[in-house]
Amino acid sequence: MSADDDGKRHEQVRTAAMMRGAAEALAVLRHRPPAEVRQASEYATGLLCRNAGQSDWAAAGLPMPVRVPATAENAIPAAREPAVHLAEAAMDLHCAGLRPAQRPARWAKLEESLAGQVPATTRARLRGRVDTAHVDADDVTPEVVSSLVAALERNQAAYGPNAYLTGTARRSLANAYRRRRTGTDLASATALAADDTRAQAARYGPEHPVTLDARSRLALYLLAQAESAPAERERRDLATQALSEITTVRAAQDKQRGVASPDSVASHRREARALLLLGEVGKARASMDFARRLESAAREA
């Protein structure tokens, strides 16, 4: 290998590392004001155009910057994982400004544009992003659910129950069942949420924010199942389980995020729902009133 080749390889490694870092940094901007999110998405696409070789990112559905930069001499191939992750970050930001019904088509365009270039595992991940967008748009057709079931089975067999991709597939399927609500869907969603809680606790620890978020979802699914339960005993049992999760998670989240955080407000609202199911009307009203006071204080701050 010549000195020039070695230097080019070194520069490509630096480019790949920069793109991975950019994808992680840009992901946290998804909930910023719309103008900032749009600017961030165009910036991400600009980085792709300059650093990810020759690829038609406009045809992939990504928002193009006003001035498209020329491709750098040491750009990496568009199918390399750092480039794909940055493309996903750009699409996430772009979709944040779209209606949920518009998002599946955008993700499908990105998947189709990279389908012939990326490994099968990467395409499966992109397919999962398409399916998740369908679920978020309340499109839970048998085809979408079957695809999510297959993704969960595939990831669990390949990577194990605690892997990141397995968890992503599990949460998407649970959300699909919760939204569809036919037959045993809510019970299946709750079971998947319980599996996810155990997996996150094994991976991160019992009070890690990721684990607490998983337990919050479990509480939400328990509430949904309780509210649909036909028998009073089942309804009370599920509501009791939900209330236990809610109070335990809130105690930990209050330490980490503060007693007036949006998570605390949501927790008090869910607590009120559980208490109503248990016939504790006065306590439920107090929880709801406290949530309203927290929201009012946040608006005035």
Secondary structure, 3 states (H helix, E strand, C coil): CCHHHHHHHHHHHHHHHHHHHHHHHHHCCCCCCHHHHHHHHHHHHHHHHHHCCCCCCCCCCCCCCCCCCCCCCCCCCCCCHHHHHHHHHHHHHHHHCCCHHHHHHHHHHHHHHHCCCCCHHHHHHHHHHHHHHHHHCCCCCHHHHHHHHHHHHHHHHHHCCCCHHHHHHHHHHHHHHHHHCCCCHHHHHHHHHHHHHHHHHHHHCCCCHHHHHHHHHHHHHHHHHHHHCCCHHHHHHHHHHHHHHHHHHHHHHHHHHCCCCHHHHHHHHHHHHHHHHCCCHHHHHHHHHHHHHHHHHHHHC
